[in-house]
Each structure stands twice: as C-alpha cells, then as structure tokens.
C-alpha cells in the first residue's frame, strides 16, 4: 500500500513537471504567434505611409518648436556664409516652412509620392517612378514669395523629371518579413495542441491557462509598443543631436506601431474572457441542478 502511494506521488509529480514544461513551450509558441499577427498588422501600415506622413506634416506645421529645430538642423555642419544667411532670414524661412508644410496641396502631393513608393514596396517591385514635379512647383511658389524674387525659375522646374527610385532592398526586407510572419501563424496550432496536452495530463482548466497566457503576452506587446518609440527617439537623438529628428521619430513610429497597441489590448481582453468562461459555466450548471 505504501509502495503504491509513493508510486502515485511520483506519477503526480511527473505530471506536474510535464504540465510545467508544456505550459512554458505553449507560452513561447503563443508569443511567436502573437508577434506574427502584430508584425503582419504593422507591415500593413506601409500602405498607409502617405497618410502617416500627411498627419505628421499637419502637426509639424503647427509646432513652432519643431520648425525652429529643423532650421537649427539645417545649420549643422554648414559653411559660415550659409549659417549667416539663415540667421538673417530666419523669420522668413520659418514662415515659409510653416506655410509649405501647412499647405493642403503640399501635404496631398507628399502623400501621393509616398503612396507610390509604398505600393511599389508592397508589390515587391525593384524600382518605382515618382514624379516630384508638383511638390517642386508648390515649394518654388512659397520660396519665391518669401524671397520676393524669382529664385526658382520656370526653367529650373522644367528640368525636373520623374525620378526612378531604387526600392529593391526595401521590397526584399518587407516581403521576407511578411513571409516569416505568415509562416509563424502555424504557431497558433502548436499552441493549441500543447494546451490540449496539458489538459490531458491533468491541468485543471484549459480556458484559465490559455487566458492567463494571452493576458501575459498581450501586456508584453503593449509594453513593447510603449517602449519602442522611446528607444527609437533616443537612438535618433544620439545619432543626429536633433530635437526635430527625435520628435518626428517618436510621432511617426507611434503611428506605425499603432496596430501593436490594438493587438495587445485585444489579446488581453480575450484572455480575461477565457478566464471568466469556467466561472460562468459553473454558475449555469449550479442553476440547472434540480432542487
């Protein structure tokens, strides 16, 4: 009898150890699966590059600090004569940048140019022809108006031809990431199989276990989304010593990574709902018991 009890205890310990190991690998595959979903959603933001830039331009045109920071950046490593010209005409330059960035037509032209690049990258093209003629025309009008002279001539504008932009490296990187992300979606199946194995070994509730894992991974994704723009901003400021660059990196990366926040919140909520399932089913069973 004692020998049978010892044997049963050992089996129980082995089952708990097995559940622990399987739970760890289940969490790992869940993390890979959730990352694959967030990467796929984030890669989809490439198609919104034009809209993201347009919003950034709107914010930039109403931010005097950012405009002044950009002007200071233009002076960096420039010759003394250029710096002197900027200082003497700083007010006019400031107004020109503000007017140009705030122009609805300029923002639309920037969006159109970036949309062409984004569409080419998403389609896996090696190059794309982008016409910057409209952008140049509008910029010339603002510059000539600020200078009160014909600095940019019609001849200069006529010489601007559609530019063939080489995007093969960007296309390769993006499409490889998309391919890996789609392949990693198989991790969902592995995760479910590991959870079933835990349940077969005697885990109390597959709903509670899956819910807790979803909550932990969801909160981790939210944390990554919050921290990533800060790290990007710090790296940008270290490399360029520019308040303008770091502020724009933070703003733009925040928009690009917005699907991560939605995914993190979504998986966390799903986890909470799964944990509540046994409680609701348990109450329903008690209510259905005959008096």
N, C-alpha and C positions, 0 to 999 in steps of 0.2 A: 504493500500500500504506500509506504513511504517512498519507495523507488518510483512508483507511478506518479506520485505528487511531484517529485524532483524532475522527472521527465516532462511532465506537463508544464512546469515552471520554465524549463529550458526552452520548450517549444514556444511558450508565450513570449519569452524574451527575444527569441529569434524572429518571431512575427513582428514585434515592436521595432526591432532593428531593421527588418526588411521594409516595414512601412516608412520608417525614417529615411532610409536610403532612397526608396522610390519617391517619397514626397520631395526630397531635395532635387532629384532629377526632373520631377514633374514641374517644380517651380522654375528650374533652369530652362526647360523647353517652353514653358509659358512665357517667360521673359523674352526668349527669342521670337516667339510668335507675336507677342505684343509689339516688340521693336519692329518686326517686319511690317505690321499694319501701320505703325506710325511713320516708318520710312516711306512706305508707299503713298500715304497721305501727304507727307512733306514733299515728296518728289512731284506730286500733283500741283504743288504751289509754283512750280516752274512755269506752268501755263498762265499763272496769274502775275508773272513778273512785271508786266506792264502796269497793271492796276496797283501793285505794291509800290512801284516807283512813282506813279501818279500821286498816290496818297502821301508819299514821302515828300514830294515836291510841294504839295499843298501846305504841309506842316512846316517845311523849310522856309517857304516864302513869308510866313507869319512869325518867324523866330529870329529876332534881331541878333541874338547871341550866336546862333548857328551861322548867320550870314557874315558877321564880323569874324568868326572863327575861320570861315572859308577864305576870307580876304587875307587874314594873317597867314594862312597856309600857303597862299599864292606867293607871299613874300619870302617864304622859306627857301634858302639856298639860291635866291635870285641875285642879280647884279645890283649894285647900289643905285644905278640910274633908274632901273625898273621899280625898285622899292620907293625911291623918291617920288616917282610918277604916281604910284598907288597912294602914298600918303597925301599928296597934294590934291588928288581927286577922289579921296576915299568916300565922301558923301555921295558923289555922282555914281561911283561904282556900286555903292551899297544900294542906291535906289534902282539902278539898272538890274542888278541881280534879283532884287525883290520883285520888280516888275516882270522880269523874264520868267522867274520861277512861278510867279503867281498867275501867269497868263494861262487861261484855259486852253488856248490853241497850242501853246508850247507843251503843256502837260499832255495833251492828246497826241502830239507828234512824238514825244518821248515814249508814251505808252505804245504807239503803233510800231516804233522802231524796236522796242524790246519784245513786243509780241512776235515780231518776225523772227527774232533770234531764238526766243523760247520755243516757237513752233518748230523751227529747224532742229533744235537740240532734242526735243521730244520725239521728232520723227527720225532721229538718228542720222541726219544729214552731215556731210563733212564741211559744207560751207553754205552761206546764205547771202544774197544780195540785199543790202539795206540802203535805202535812199534817205540821206540826211539833208536833202535839199530844203525841205520845208522848215526843218529846225534851223538851218543856216540862215534862211530868209528872215525868219522871225527874230533871231539873235541879231542879225545885221540891222534890222529896223530899230531895235532897242539901243544898240551900241551907237548908231549914227545919231539917234535922237538925243542920247545923253551927251555925246561929244559935240552936237550941233554942227556936224560936218560929215562929209561923205568918206568915212574911214574905210568902210567895206563897200566896194563898188559893184555894179552890175556884172562887170567882167569877172570879178572875183567869184561871185555867186554862180555865174555861168560855167565856171571851170569845175564846179563840184559835181562829180559823177557818182552813181550808185557804187557803194563800197562792198567788195566781196570780203566778208568776214569769215575767217577760218574757225570753225567750231568743232572740228573732228575730235579734239581731246575732250571737250565738254560733253559731246554726244556719247562718246565711248564710256566715260565715267558714269553718266546718268543712266544709260541703258544697262550697264553692268550692275549698278546698284538696284535698279528695278528688277533685273533678273534674279539677283540673290534674294531680294525681298519676297518675290513670288515663290521662290523655292522654299524659303523659310516658313511659308504658310503651312507647310506639311507638319510643322512643329505642333500645330493645334491638335492634329490627330494623335501624335505621340503623347502629348499632354493628357488627352482624354483616356488613352489606353493605360497610362501609368496610374491615373486616378482610379480606374476600374480595378487595376491590380491591387492598389492599396485597399480598396473596399473588399476585395476577395480575401485579403489577408486579415481582415477584421477591423478595418478603420470604421469608426462609428458612423460618420455621415460624409458621403462624397460631396454633398452640397456645401456643408460647412467648410470642408477642406478646400474645395475649389474657390469658394467665396473668399476665404482668408488669403489665398494665394493671389487672386485677382485684385484684392484691395492693396496688398503689399506691392505688387507690380505697378498698379495704377498710381499709387502715391509716389513710387520711384520715378515714373515717367513724368509726373507733374514736377517733381524736384529737378529733374534734368532740364525740363522746359524753362524753369525759373532761373536756373544757374547758367545755362548755356549762353544766353545773350550777355550776361555779366562777364563771363570768361572771354567771349568774343570782343567785347568792348575793351576789356583790359589789354588783350593782346594787340588790338588795333592801336590803342593809345601808346603802348610800349614801342610799337614799330614806327609810328608816324609822329608821335608827340603832338597830336592834333585833337583838340576837343571836338571839332566838327566831325572828323572821321569816326571817333569812338561813339559819339551820339547817334550818328546815322547807322552805324553797325548795330547798335543796340535796338534801334527802332525797326530797321529792316529785318534783322534776324528774328525779332519778336513776331513780326507778321508772317515770316516764312515758317516759323515753328509753331504757329497757332494751332495747327491740327494736333500737335502733340498734347497740348493742354486739353483739347476736346476729347482725345482718346484716353488720356489719363483719368479725367473725370468720369467718362463713360464706363471704363472698366472698373473703377472704384465703386460706382453706383451699382453696377451689375453684381459685383462681389457682395455688397450689402444685401441685395435682394436674394441672392442664393443662400446666404446665411439665414435669412428670415424664412425660407421655404419650409424647413423642418418644423419650425415653431407654428406656422400657420396650419400645416398638415396635421401636426399633433393635436392642436386645438380642435380641428374639424373632426378628427377621429373620436376625441372625447365627447364632442357634442352629439355624434351619431350613435354613441353607445346607448343601449336600452336602459331605461330607468328601472 
